[in-house]
Structure formats: structure tokens, C-alpha cells
Amino acid sequence: MRMSLIACLAGVCLLAALPYVLSQGLLNAAVQMLIAALFASAYNVLCGQAGMLSFGHAAYFGVGAFATVHAMNALGGQGLVPTPLMPLAGAAGGLVFGSIAGWFATKRSGTYFAMITLAIAELVHSLAPHLKGIFGGEAGLSTMRMPAWGFDFGSTTQVYYLTLAWVLLAMVLLYLYTRTPLGRLAVGLRENSHRLRFLGYNVHGLSTAVFAISAMFSGMAGGLQVISNESANYVLFDPALSAAAVLNTYIGGVQVFLGPALGAVLMTFFGYAVSDLTRSWLLYQGVIFVLVMMFMPTGLSGLAGLVGRLRERHGMGRLVAVLMLAVFGAALLSGGLVVLIELLQRLFSQDYRSLLQLNTGKAWPDVVLFGRAWAPGAILTWSVPALLLVAGATAFWSARRRLAQLDVDASLPQGSSLNDNAVEENPV
């Protein structure tokens, strides 16, 4: 517990120091990471802790955003409340709409609940462009941050610190929520709702309360988004935003409180860093999600717990070689996969097909990748990704064998080894 507190304080200090080391562009990306972290953590209240999978949580993010826009434009543009308190308007909007939608959605559970949340989100997404008085039509609504409390909020740095303060406050409140009786009962909803009903609890009311709390913090994240961008449009209700919340939460890990926030930060940074380098960045996100679900169902945050358990069992000295081999294998596999995807993306692109039509009857033009030309018909072109994939798979297989050997050695009596036992059982 003490080490976790120290790590959290160190993380807060690092976040507070970011404006002094990052450019304004990267600082704006950091603002988006903080908002995504809050949105994923709010979603995890419903999905990870209560076990209710929602496919339409962007609806409450968007409602909170538009509630904040109207609050900022109220009273002739002076704002309903000072700018630093505007996220409260988003939280209120998310809470009201989440309470209404949650009452209907939680009438069912499982797949039916997921489909109802998706239907509600699609309904709002479809109606938003036509309700110009509320959502501004396709153009959306714009606003302006007004000076308050001695700050003009004209710089990205001030917006960053305002976002950081609200995200930290929200994360503390979410953590405290998990320690309350309501938070404990939410875990009971996930594990066995029928038993809760048998014990006399109002399961529907409990589910609605959890849904509303999740929607409230999602609306707060939407309010912070508006403060950052000074505008909102119906794109905030897009299903892609709901899908991003699901992906970020599960990639980070639903079993650890900060897991969804970690996943959101990493995937948001991944989007900013990779989207300028390749057109296939969404494909890479999908590949990461599939691999995490297949081989790391506890998410990326579960790796720390796994390494801790292995260290206690085998000792860090014996484990370092296995971890380094596994990391080396992962790097080779990633390199091979990137080369293969980028080659195929260029070969199947519209530009390359147009080039083929211009060179009818001639050899296929070379593909420019990583600063050099690759001939599509050359064996070397496809040998490079194949060798990287094979070498990476071999390194992973060797790491698994070494780890299995460590498990076998740990299960033997102290001072003996598998070879010693074999000699005793089969004396020459």
C-alpha cells in the first residue's frame, strides 16, 4: 500500500512537470490523454466493477460536453458558473441523462443490456444533427473560455493544469467510491446478482445508481473536452468513441483501478504518434486489442502483478534472462508484423493500383518503405518479415521453455534438480 501511494505521488509530480518539458502541441496531446483516462475510468465503474458491458457510453460523454457548451454560453456568454467549475455542468448533464437511460437499460442484463445501451447511443447520434437548438446541427456549437479567478485560460498550459486538477479529483472520488458499500455491492452485481436479489437488495435500483455514477464522470470528461476544444458537435456521439472506451479499458485491464487509465493514456499516445506515420494505425490498434485479449486477459496492468508473482517464486536474478528473451522475441515479432502490414498496405492501396494500370505489361513497380525500394516479386522482400516472425516466435518459445523449467525446478526439493532425480531413479 505504501509503495502504491509513493508511485501515485511520483506520477502526480511527473504530470505536474510536463508543461515545463513538452511543447504546446504535445501538451495538448497530454490533455487528451488525461480526458481519455478519466473517460475509461468512468466506464470501468460500469463495465469492470459492476460487470455491465455498455456499447454506447459515448452518449453520456457527448451529453456532458453539450451541457458544458450551453453552460459556458449562458448569461450572454458570461457562463453559468466560472470556467474552472464548468466540468460540473458536464457531470450534471451526464448524471441526469445517465439516470434516465440507465433506468431503462438496466431492466435487462447481459447481451440485452449491451444492445439497449448501443441503441440509446445510436438514437442520440442520429437525432443530434437534426436538433439544431440543442446540438447545433452538423456544424455543432462553439464557445469561449472566460477569464476567472485571475486566469484567462488562453494558453494550453492553463487548460492542462485545469484538466489535470479535475482528473485527479475525479480519480480520487472514483477510488473512494470503490471503498463505499455501494462500490462493494457493485462487485456483487458482477459476481452474482441473483444472490443479491435473494438477500433483499433492490438490484435494479442498485444497477441504475452505478450506471448514473459512471455516466456522471463520463459527462465530466466530456465537459473537459469542451473546455479544451471550445466546441462540440454530434461527432462526440459517434460509435467509434464508445468503442475506444471499451478497447482502452480492456487493454489497460479492468481488474486494476488504474488499469483503464493506463490503457487510455497508452492508446491515445499511440494514436497521436502512429497516425502521422502510417495509414494503418487503426489496424495496429485492433491487432493490439486482439493480442491482449488472447494472451493477456488481465490487460497490460496485469503484467506488473505477473512479474511480481514470478519474482517471488523464482527470484529476479533467474527471471531477468527469461524476461529479456521474451522482450527480444516481442520486438522481433512486432518488427516482422509491421513490415508485413506496411508492404501489404502499399500494395493494396489505390495509388499503387493506379500505378499498375499505367505500367500495364511491365514489372510491378517497387514499393518504397523505410527509406528503400522493395521489389514485390523479389524473394528478399518477403523473406525479411518472414525471418523476423520466425525468429520472434522462436525466442518466445525458448522463453516459455525456460520459464517452464524454472517452474519445474521450483517444485523440486531444495538443493536438488531434475537431473539429480533422474540419475537417482536410473542408476547406471
FENJORA-V841169 format. One record per pair of residues at least 6 apart in sequence whose C-alpha atoms are under 6 Angstrom apart, sorted by the first residue. I is the first residue (numbers start at 1). GAP is how many residues later the second one is. If there is no record, write none. Layout:
BEGIN
i->I gap->GAP
i->I gap->GAP
END
This chain:
BEGIN
i->31 gap->129
i->33 gap->232
i->33 gap->235
i->35 gap->186
i->36 gap->228
i->37 gap->224
i->37 gap->227
i->37 gap->228
i->39 gap->179
i->39 gap->182
i->40 gap->205
i->40 gap->209
i->40 gap->220
i->40 gap->221
i->41 gap->219
i->41 gap->220
i->42 gap->172
i->42 gap->175
i->42 gap->176
i->43 gap->171
i->45 gap->169
i->46 gap->6
i->46 gap->168
i->47 gap->6
i->48 gap->206
i->49 gap->138
i->50 gap->136
i->50 gap->137
i->50 gap->139
i->50 gap->140
i->51 gap->139
i->53 gap->61
i->54 gap->60
i->54 gap->63
i->55 gap->59
i->55 gap->62
i->55 gap->63
i->56 gap->61
i->56 gap->62
i->56 gap->65
i->56 gap->186
i->57 gap->185
i->58 gap->179
i->58 gap->183
i->58 gap->184
i->59 gap->62
i->59 gap->178
i->60 gap->34
i->60 gap->155
i->60 gap->158
i->60 gap->159
i->61 gap->157
i->61 gap->158
i->61 gap->161
i->62 gap->160
i->62 gap->174
i->62 gap->175
i->64 gap->26
i->64 gap->29
i->64 gap->30
i->64 gap->155
i->64 gap->158
i->64 gap->159
i->65 gap->25
i->65 gap->157
i->65 gap->158
i->65 gap->161
i->67 gap->22
i->67 gap->23
i->67 gap->26
i->68 gap->21
i->68 gap->22
i->68 gap->155
i->71 gap->8
i->71 gap->9
i->72 gap->7
i->73 gap->6
i->74 gap->6
i->82 gap->66
i->87 gap->133
i->87 gap->136
i->87 gap->137
i->90 gap->129
i->90 gap->130
i->90 gap->133
i->91 gap->125
i->91 gap->126
i->91 gap->128
i->91 gap->129
i->94 gap->121
i->94 gap->122
i->94 gap->125
i->95 gap->117
i->95 gap->120
i->95 gap->121
i->98 gap->114
i->98 gap->117
i->99 gap->113
i->102 gap->106
i->102 gap->109
i->103 gap->105
i->105 gap->8
i->105 gap->11
i->125 gap->112
i->128 gap->7
i->128 gap->106
i->129 gap->8
i->129 gap->9
i->130 gap->7
i->140 gap->92
i->140 gap->93
i->141 gap->90
i->141 gap->91
i->142 gap->88
i->142 gap->89
i->143 gap->87
i->143 gap->88
i->144 gap->86
i->177 gap->6
i->197 gap->6
i->248 gap->15
i->248 gap->16
i->249 gap->11
i->251 gap->12
i->251 gap->48
i->252 gap->7
i->252 gap->8
i->252 gap->10
i->252 gap->11
i->252 gap->47
i->252 gap->48
i->252 gap->49
i->253 gap->6
i->253 gap->7
i->253 gap->45
i->253 gap->46
i->253 gap->48
i->259 gap->42
i->275 gap->6
i->322 gap->77
i->325 gap->74
i->326 gap->70
i->326 gap->73
i->329 gap->63
i->329 gap->66
i->329 gap->67
i->332 gap->56
i->332 gap->60
i->333 gap->56
i->333 gap->59
i->336 gap->49
i->336 gap->52
i->336 gap->53
i->339 gap->46
i->340 gap->45
i->366 gap->7
i->366 gap->8
i->366 gap->9
i->367 gap->6
i->367 gap->7
i->374 gap->7
END
